Amino acid sequence: MTFNLSQLPAAERMAIQQHRQFCFESYQRQHETDAQLAVEAAWECSRLLDARGEKKAGWRQWVCEQLEALDNPVLVARIKRRLNGYVKGAGQSTHG
């Protein structure tokens, strides 16, 4: 079924077009935010992994402290997934 907007009053067509534009812009913002979050998670994960040699046995606790200090729970979850995926290959876990 198709819907012909030209048969609607101008005000209704304009409202529909504005809503469509709003939805598209919202989608774009979310996509950009997700991409930015992925980059930030990759950078943070790399920073944490690079500190393994320096922190030695205290690395796991240090990572937990670093993650607790972050204020974005979505970012923390992404970092944990990345770290656990990496560390699992080495037979360890980053959090208890």
Residue frames as qw, qx, qy, qz and C-alpha x, y, z in Angstrom:
[[0.000, 0.890, 0.456, 0.000, 0.00, 0.00, 0.00],
 [0.419, 0.209, -0.005, 0.884, 1.34, 3.40, -0.91],
 [0.153, -0.790, -0.446, 0.392, 0.48, 6.67, 0.68],
 [0.394, 0.542, 0.255, 0.697, 0.33, 9.76, -1.52],
 [0.306, -0.436, -0.352, 0.769, 1.27, 12.83, 0.49],
 [0.024, 0.078, 0.306, 0.948, 0.06, 15.17, -2.23],
 [0.351, -0.515, -0.658, -0.422, -3.54, 14.32, -1.34],
 [0.457, -0.562, -0.525, 0.447, -3.08, 15.68, 2.20],
 [0.023, -0.989, -0.127, -0.069, -3.49, 19.29, 3.25],
 [0.459, 0.686, -0.336, 0.454, -0.27, 21.33, 3.11],
 [0.367, -0.686, 0.436, -0.453, -0.02, 21.65, 6.91],
 [0.927, -0.208, 0.282, -0.137, -0.28, 17.88, 7.38],
 [0.844, 0.449, -0.111, 0.272, 2.29, 17.21, 4.64],
 [0.167, 0.761, -0.395, 0.487, 4.66, 19.67, 6.29],
 [0.637, -0.550, 0.409, -0.352, 4.18, 18.01, 9.71],
 [0.987, 0.049, 0.149, 0.036, 4.93, 14.58, 8.21],
 [0.661, 0.606, -0.203, 0.393, 8.01, 15.86, 6.41],
 [0.131, -0.760, 0.424, -0.474, 9.28, 17.56, 9.58],
 [0.831, -0.375, 0.348, -0.220, 8.77, 14.37, 11.56],
 [0.939, 0.286, 0.015, 0.188, 10.63, 12.34, 8.93],
 [0.380, 0.734, -0.316, 0.466, 13.48, 14.85, 9.00],
 [0.463, -0.668, 0.415, -0.408, 13.59, 14.72, 12.81],
 [0.958, -0.142, 0.239, -0.069, 13.71, 10.90, 12.75],
 [0.812, 0.476, -0.103, 0.322, 16.50, 10.87, 10.16],
 [0.123, 0.765, -0.382, 0.503, 18.59, 13.42, 12.07],
 [0.696, -0.527, 0.370, -0.319, 18.07, 11.47, 15.27],
 [0.984, 0.106, 0.102, 0.100, 19.27, 8.31, 13.52],
 [0.587, 0.645, -0.230, 0.432, 22.35, 10.12, 12.20],
 [0.229, -0.752, 0.410, -0.462, 23.21, 11.51, 15.64],
 [0.873, -0.332, 0.311, -0.174, 22.89, 8.05, 17.19],
 [0.914, 0.328, -0.010, 0.237, 25.09, 6.53, 14.50],
 [0.325, 0.737, -0.321, 0.498, 27.74, 9.22, 15.02],
 [0.510, -0.651, 0.391, -0.404, 27.57, 8.75, 18.79],
 [0.977, -0.104, 0.187, -0.020, 28.01, 4.98, 18.44],
 [0.762, 0.505, -0.141, 0.380, 31.02, 5.45, 16.16],
 [0.021, 0.767, -0.369, 0.524, 32.57, 7.97, 18.54],
 [0.742, -0.497, 0.333, -0.304, 31.97, 5.64, 21.49],
 [0.982, 0.131, 0.034, 0.133, 33.61, 2.74, 19.64],
 [0.518, 0.637, -0.280, 0.497, 36.72, 4.84, 18.99],
 [0.293, -0.706, 0.385, -0.517, 36.85, 5.98, 22.61],
 [0.913, -0.293, 0.225, -0.173, 36.44, 2.40, 23.87],
 [0.894, 0.328, -0.103, 0.288, 39.21, 1.16, 21.58],
 [0.255, 0.710, -0.352, 0.554, 41.56, 3.91, 22.76],
 [0.534, -0.605, 0.366, -0.463, 40.78, 3.33, 26.44],
 [0.991, -0.083, 0.100, -0.037, 41.15, -0.44, 26.08],
 [0.732, 0.492, -0.225, 0.415, 44.50, 0.05, 24.42],
 [0.056, -0.728, 0.387, -0.562, 45.62, 2.38, 27.22],
 [0.770, -0.448, 0.305, -0.335, 44.59, -0.18, 29.86],
 [0.985, 0.119, 0.021, 0.119, 46.28, -3.07, 28.06],
 [0.509, 0.663, -0.306, 0.456, 49.46, -1.08, 27.55],
 [0.300, -0.704, 0.418, -0.490, 49.74, -0.65, 31.32],
 [0.968, -0.186, -0.134, -0.104, 49.88, -4.41, 31.95],
 [0.758, 0.266, -0.348, 0.483, 53.66, -4.51, 31.90],
 [0.065, 0.530, -0.333, 0.777, 53.97, -1.57, 34.25],
 [0.613, -0.440, 0.174, -0.633, 51.28, -2.63, 36.75],
 [0.223, 0.248, -0.938, 0.096, 52.17, -6.34, 36.76],
 [0.201, -0.280, -0.924, 0.168, 50.17, -8.25, 39.41],
 [0.067, 0.474, 0.483, -0.733, 48.17, -5.15, 40.39],
 [0.061, 0.011, -0.529, -0.846, 46.94, -4.56, 36.84],
 [0.223, -0.456, -0.823, -0.254, 43.54, -6.19, 37.32],
 [0.253, -0.673, -0.519, 0.463, 42.71, -4.07, 40.38],
 [0.142, -0.375, 0.144, 0.905, 44.02, -0.95, 38.65],
 [0.092, -0.194, -0.692, -0.690, 41.78, -1.63, 35.64],
 [0.251, -0.618, -0.744, 0.023, 38.75, -2.00, 37.92],
 [0.237, -0.622, -0.261, 0.699, 39.58, 1.35, 39.56],
 [0.071, -0.179, 0.407, 0.893, 40.00, 3.01, 36.17],
 [0.163, -0.368, -0.775, -0.487, 36.64, 1.67, 34.96],
 [0.267, -0.664, -0.637, 0.288, 34.88, 2.75, 38.16],
 [0.203, -0.475, -0.045, 0.855, 36.20, 6.28, 37.61],
 [0.005, 0.130, 0.592, 0.796, 34.48, 6.55, 34.21],
 [0.328, 0.253, 0.437, -0.798, 31.06, 8.18, 34.21],
 [0.614, 0.280, -0.336, -0.657, 29.62, 6.57, 31.08],
 [0.701, -0.139, 0.665, -0.217, 28.20, 3.08, 31.80],
 [0.841, 0.518, 0.097, -0.124, 27.84, 2.31, 28.08],
 [0.367, 0.768, -0.512, 0.115, 31.52, 3.10, 27.52],
 [0.386, -0.488, 0.738, -0.261, 32.51, 0.99, 30.53],
 [0.854, 0.134, 0.454, -0.214, 30.50, -1.96, 29.19],
 [0.734, 0.663, -0.146, -0.016, 32.18, -1.67, 25.78],
 [0.101, 0.733, -0.643, 0.197, 35.63, -1.48, 27.34],
 [0.615, -0.295, 0.678, -0.273, 34.91, -4.52, 29.55],
 [0.896, 0.352, 0.227, -0.146, 33.76, -6.51, 26.51],
 [0.558, 0.743, -0.356, 0.100, 36.93, -5.59, 24.62],
 [0.145, -0.645, 0.696, -0.280, 39.21, -6.31, 27.57],
 [0.755, -0.128, 0.584, -0.268, 37.53, -9.61, 28.38],
 [0.862, 0.499, 0.034, -0.084, 37.75, -10.67, 24.75],
 [0.400, 0.742, -0.500, 0.198, 41.43, -9.86, 24.67],
 [0.263, -0.541, 0.708, -0.369, 42.33, -11.22, 28.09],
 [0.901, -0.001, 0.294, -0.318, 40.22, -14.38, 27.67],
 [0.797, 0.521, -0.300, 0.050, 42.69, -15.44, 25.02],
 [0.234, 0.558, -0.661, 0.444, 45.36, -15.25, 27.73],
 [0.591, -0.257, -0.760, 0.088, 43.16, -17.22, 30.20],
 [0.191, -0.205, -0.515, 0.810, 42.40, -14.38, 32.61],
 [0.053, -0.788, -0.568, -0.230, 39.44, -12.14, 33.45],
 [0.234, 0.415, -0.134, 0.869, 39.57, -8.38, 34.15],
 [0.393, -0.386, 0.231, -0.802, 36.83, -8.19, 36.77],
 [0.003, -0.040, 0.950, -0.309, 35.42, -10.38, 39.51]]
